[in-house]
């Protein structure tokens, strides 16, 4: 099936009927992205689009209502990425975004709106606020890949804060043009990257991260056989929240002077004794040395940090294992390696320090594959029980 046969098919659907136009040409705020075969061509951006006229090689075109095409024009202007339409069959079928496909390539730009394949061209697919538009480079001789969509629980977080990323996989196909709504499934086993961290999604399509560096970091997911996800931006801030477009911290004000206490206090009222809630939030640890998922030489210590905790840090423990297939041989307090067993059956060793901790290995590790874990306990007795892949647990390889 060629691109032109694909276009004729879409035109036939168009001849049956196009979705009714809204009563008024109200602007629409939508998201737009374009995913090539090997890389993102237009990173997802949110913009407001409206009716317009524009001119290309085929002449001037009047677009009286917000549509996929008006959004693509706005994205092209904002990013400088060019595009071209094929008007040979009436509506605009997008021929190229960025560089044209190589001559003879069996590729076309598939239009997906709200995770469902569109049955009309970009000029005739009208949009309303909240719509998600994706152009996906697709080989019409191969199976159509699902599309990944990613979301994070926050856009801004203090350094040391944690957040959860959810990845959903959508089968966008709509052979009859009547699919009422997109249905997705958790993208199990997707690789999610957040800055220098990386983790694999669980059975719910989710993974947690700990913010460790100030500024904006992109979160992106990939999965074999699927089109990569949209990129989400998560900004972390320390002492200067303005890096995340947040207002600066207000200057500290002198504490008000308390009223004088009575000469004799015989009993603390029960309501006063219960007024300050106990700290029930566990701390969060981060492994900094060695760098997780890296290939390194001369590893002779483990080190990291613990997110600020209002009960302070009472202790930090680490577990280091040498990988044996799918099993682990954990390091003991005497510096030897235990018998191979499940990696969840960890041997914890006390590290030195608190908010910044270290564990000396005495001598460099031999070449091999290793897995390391860290957990912290605060002064209120809260133990870190959720180990975040890429932060408080991960793997590394020692090379010669």
Secondary structure, DSSP 8 states (H G I E B T S, - for coil): --HHHHHHHHHHHHHH------SS---EEEEEEEE-SSSEEEEEEEEEE--EEEEETTEEEEE-S-BHHHHHHHHHHHH---EEEE-TTSS-EEEEESS---TT--EEEEEEETTEE-SS-TTT-B--TT-EEEEEEEETTS---EEEEEEES-SEEETT-EEEEEEEEE----TTS---S--EEE-TT-EEEETTEEEE--TTSEEEEE--SSEEEEEEEE-TTEE----EEEEEESS-GGGGT-----------------S------HHHHTSS--------EEEEES-TT-EES---EEEEEE---TT-EEEEEEEEEEEETTEEEEB-TTS-B---B-TTS---EE-EESSEEEEE-SS---SEEEEEEEEEEETT--B-----BTTTEEEEEE--
